[in-house]
Amino acid sequence: MQREAALMYAATHNLRVVGESSDIGSGLVFNHPGLLAMLAAVKSGRIFAVIIKDVSRIGRNAIKTHDIIANDIGAYGVMLHCYSHPPIPRNEQVPLRELVSLYEAKKRK
């Protein structure tokens, strides 16, 4: 279901999908093959956007997730699109409390 929603979001926002990755496992572990493949694509310069459901799909440790968004995605000029809330602009430092608030606000709905 997340894959289909992400593909629909891409089509709606005129984004061409050039790759996909997924993982099954704990959101507290950050060495899953899909996450590492996505980060490698970001660092290679092959992509300019990443589409996910929400930031909890990257990880459930708020500090480590914020670090990945700021230093491993945003630092490379890649825009993070979360189809369950507005996109996080390229190179914009997002305060940790805002990321947590976005996730918490969505969880309550």
URNOR-V803531 format. One record per backbone hydrogen bond with DSSP energy under -0.5 kcal/mol. CO is the residue of the C=O (numbers start at 1). NH is the residue of the N-H. E is the energy in kcal/mol with one decimal. If there is no record, write none. Layout:
BEGIN
CO_NH_E + CO_NH_E
END
This chain:
BEGIN
1_5_-2.2 + 2_6_-2.4 + 3_7_-2.5 + 4_8_-2.3 + 5_9_-2.4 + 6_10_-2.5 + 7_11_-2.3 + 8_12_-2.6 + 9_13_-2.0 + 10_15_-3.2 + 11_14_-1.2 + 15_17_-0.6 + 26_29_-1.1 + 27_60_-3.3 + 27_61_-0.7 + 32_36_-2.4 + 33_37_-2.4 + 34_38_-2.2 + 35_39_-2.5 + 36_40_-2.1 + 37_41_-2.1 + 38_42_-2.3 + 39_43_-2.6 + 40_44_-1.6 + 41_45_-0.7 + 41_46_-1.2 + 41_47_-0.7 + 42_45_-1.2 + 48_79_-2.5 + 50_52_-0.5 + 50_81_-3.8 + 52_83_-2.3 + 53_84_-1.7 + 54_57_-2.3 + 55_58_-1.3 + 55_59_-1.3 + 60_62_-0.8 + 61_65_-2.9 + 62_66_-2.4 + 63_67_-2.1 + 64_68_-2.3 + 65_69_-2.5 + 66_70_-2.8 + 67_71_-3.0 + 67_72_-0.6 + 68_72_-1.6 + 68_73_-1.1 + 69_74_-3.3 + 70_75_-0.7 + 73_76_-1.2 + 73_78_-1.6 + 74_77_-2.0 + 74_91_-0.6 + 79_50_-2.4 + 79_81_-0.7 + 80_82_-0.6 + 80_88_-2.9 + 81_52_-2.9 + 81_83_-0.7 + 82_85_-2.4 + 87_89_-0.7 + 88_80_-1.4 + 89_92_-1.4 + 91_93_-0.6 + 92_94_-0.6 + 93_95_-0.6 + 95_98_-1.1 + 95_99_-1.6 + 96_100_-2.5 + 97_101_-2.2 + 98_102_-2.7 + 99_103_-2.2 + 100_104_-3.2 + 101_105_-3.1 + 102_106_-1.9 + 103_107_-2.2 + 104_108_-1.5 + 105_109_-0.7 + 106_109_-0.7
END
